[in-house]
Amino acid sequence: MTDARMRRQRIIADLLRQEPITSQEEVTARLAAAGLEVTQATVSRDLDQLGAVKVKKGGSIRYVLPAEIGDSDWAAARLSRIFSEWVLTVETAGHMLVLKTPPGSAHIVGVALDQARLPEVAGTISGDDTLFVALKDEIVPGAMANQFRKLIQEPS
């Protein structure tokens, strides 16, 4: 990650923590006021990389960072919804799981898994339509695969 991107993302994170920000255009304008000229597409990528999501908070819909959501049920509900919408299959491969998604969608599931911070998961690697999930040593891959398969079948 470049220094400029890291600095810009730090500023965005600070903005989101300090006040309600409701749109990418608002983030772009705040960055411009701070002397950083960026496009809306750049802001969109930055918000995605920061894990910022829009939630209804304090009577308005605004961007918040994952740590500010403060509700572990939110991460579980989001993970369940994303699995049911995007994961096609779950297979074991040694001490890893291989999740198949529609083309261009593996990163969506990977980000959701990373943000959920499941204690069983050591890390993820996303490709285009395949996600590798490395499990911690003490986890039984077949049992974890079954848990993930249940999420696929839950209604969103």
C-alpha positions as CSV (number, residue, x, y, z in Angstrom):
1,M,0.0,0.0,0.0
2,T,1.4,3.4,-0.9
3,D,2.0,6.1,1.6
4,A,-0.5,8.3,-0.1
5,R,-3.2,5.7,0.1
6,M,-2.4,4.9,3.7
7,R,-2.6,8.6,4.6
8,R,-5.9,9.1,2.7
9,Q,-7.4,6.0,4.3
10,R,-6.4,7.2,7.8
11,I,-8.1,10.6,7.1
12,I,-11.2,8.8,5.9
13,A,-11.3,6.6,9.0
14,D,-10.9,9.7,11.2
15,L,-13.7,11.4,9.4
16,L,-16.0,8.5,9.8
17,R,-15.3,8.3,13.5
18,Q,-15.8,12.1,14.1
19,E,-19.0,12.8,12.3
20,P,-21.8,11.2,10.3
21,I,-20.8,10.8,6.7
22,T,-23.7,9.7,4.5
23,S,-22.2,9.4,1.0
24,Q,-19.0,8.9,-1.0
25,E,-19.5,12.3,-2.5
26,E,-19.3,13.8,1.0
27,V,-16.1,11.9,1.7
28,T,-14.7,13.2,-1.6
29,A,-15.6,16.7,-0.6
30,R,-14.0,16.4,2.8
31,L,-10.8,15.0,1.3
32,A,-10.7,17.9,-1.1
33,A,-11.1,20.4,1.8
34,A,-8.1,18.6,3.3
35,G,-6.1,19.2,0.1
36,L,-6.5,15.7,-1.4
37,E,-8.1,15.5,-4.8
38,V,-9.5,12.1,-5.4
39,T,-12.3,10.5,-7.6
40,Q,-15.4,9.0,-6.2
41,A,-14.1,5.6,-7.5
42,T,-11.0,6.0,-5.4
43,V,-13.1,6.8,-2.4
44,S,-15.3,3.8,-3.1
45,R,-12.2,1.5,-3.1
46,D,-10.9,3.1,0.1
47,L,-14.2,2.6,1.9
48,D,-14.2,-1.0,0.8
49,Q,-10.7,-1.6,1.9
50,L,-11.4,0.0,5.3
51,G,-14.5,-2.3,5.6
52,A,-16.8,0.7,6.0
53,V,-20.4,-0.1,5.6
54,K,-23.6,2.0,5.6
55,V,-25.8,1.4,8.7
56,K,-28.7,3.1,10.3
57,K,-27.3,4.8,13.4
58,G,-28.6,7.7,15.4
59,G,-31.7,8.0,13.1
60,S,-29.7,8.4,9.9
61,I,-27.9,6.1,7.4
62,R,-24.2,6.7,7.4
63,Y,-20.8,5.0,6.9
64,V,-19.2,3.3,9.9
65,L,-16.1,1.3,10.4
66,P,-16.4,-2.4,11.5
67,A,-15.0,-1.7,15.0
68,E,-17.7,0.9,15.6
69,I,-20.6,-1.3,14.9
70,G,-20.3,-2.9,18.3
71,D,-22.6,-5.7,17.6
72,S,-21.2,-9.2,17.1
73,D,-24.6,-10.3,15.9
74,W,-24.3,-7.9,13.0
75,A,-21.2,-9.6,11.7
76,A,-22.8,-13.1,12.1
77,A,-26.0,-11.9,10.3
78,R,-24.0,-10.3,7.5
79,L,-21.9,-13.4,7.1
80,S,-25.0,-15.6,6.9
81,R,-26.6,-13.3,4.3
82,I,-23.4,-13.1,2.2
83,F,-22.9,-16.9,2.3
84,S,-26.5,-17.6,1.3
85,E,-26.2,-15.1,-1.6
86,W,-22.7,-15.7,-2.9
87,V,-21.3,-19.1,-1.9
88,L,-22.0,-21.9,-4.3
89,T,-20.1,-24.8,-2.8
90,V,-17.8,-25.6,0.2
91,E,-15.2,-28.4,0.0
92,T,-12.4,-29.5,2.3
93,A,-8.8,-29.7,1.0
94,G,-6.4,-30.8,3.7
95,H,-6.7,-28.3,6.5
96,M,-8.3,-25.7,4.3
97,L,-11.8,-25.0,2.9
98,V,-12.3,-24.1,-0.7
99,L,-15.4,-22.0,-1.4
100,K,-16.7,-21.5,-4.9
101,T,-18.6,-18.3,-5.9
102,P,-19.9,-16.8,-9.1
103,P,-17.1,-15.1,-11.1
104,G,-15.8,-12.0,-9.5
105,S,-17.4,-12.6,-6.2
106,A,-14.9,-14.5,-4.0
107,H,-13.5,-11.2,-2.5
108,I,-17.0,-10.3,-1.2
109,V,-17.1,-13.5,0.8
110,G,-13.4,-13.2,1.9
111,V,-13.9,-9.7,3.2
112,A,-17.0,-10.8,5.2
113,L,-15.1,-13.7,6.7
114,D,-12.2,-11.5,7.6
115,Q,-14.5,-8.9,9.2
116,A,-16.4,-11.6,11.2
117,R,-13.1,-12.6,12.8
118,L,-14.2,-16.2,13.4
119,P,-11.9,-17.9,15.9
120,E,-11.7,-21.0,13.7
121,V,-10.3,-19.1,10.7
122,A,-6.6,-18.3,10.5
123,G,-6.9,-16.4,7.2
124,T,-8.4,-16.2,3.7
125,I,-7.1,-15.8,0.1
126,S,-9.5,-14.7,-2.5
127,G,-9.2,-15.3,-6.3
128,D,-11.9,-14.5,-8.8
129,D,-14.4,-17.2,-8.1
130,T,-12.5,-19.2,-5.5
131,L,-11.8,-18.5,-1.8
132,F,-9.3,-20.5,0.3
133,V,-10.0,-20.5,4.0
134,A,-7.1,-21.6,6.2
135,L,-8.3,-23.1,9.5
136,K,-6.5,-23.0,12.8
137,D,-4.7,-26.3,13.8
138,E,-7.3,-27.5,16.2
139,I,-10.3,-27.1,13.9
140,V,-11.8,-30.1,12.1
141,P,-12.2,-29.1,8.5
142,G,-15.2,-31.3,7.8
143,A,-17.1,-29.9,10.7
144,M,-16.3,-26.3,9.7
145,A,-17.3,-27.1,6.1
146,N,-20.7,-28.3,7.4
147,Q,-21.2,-25.1,9.4
148,F,-20.5,-23.1,6.2
149,R,-22.8,-25.3,4.2
150,K,-25.6,-24.5,6.6
151,L,-25.0,-20.8,6.0
152,I,-25.4,-21.3,2.3
153,Q,-28.9,-22.8,2.8
154,E,-30.2,-20.2,5.3
155,P,-32.6,-17.7,3.8
156,S,-31.3,-14.1,3.5
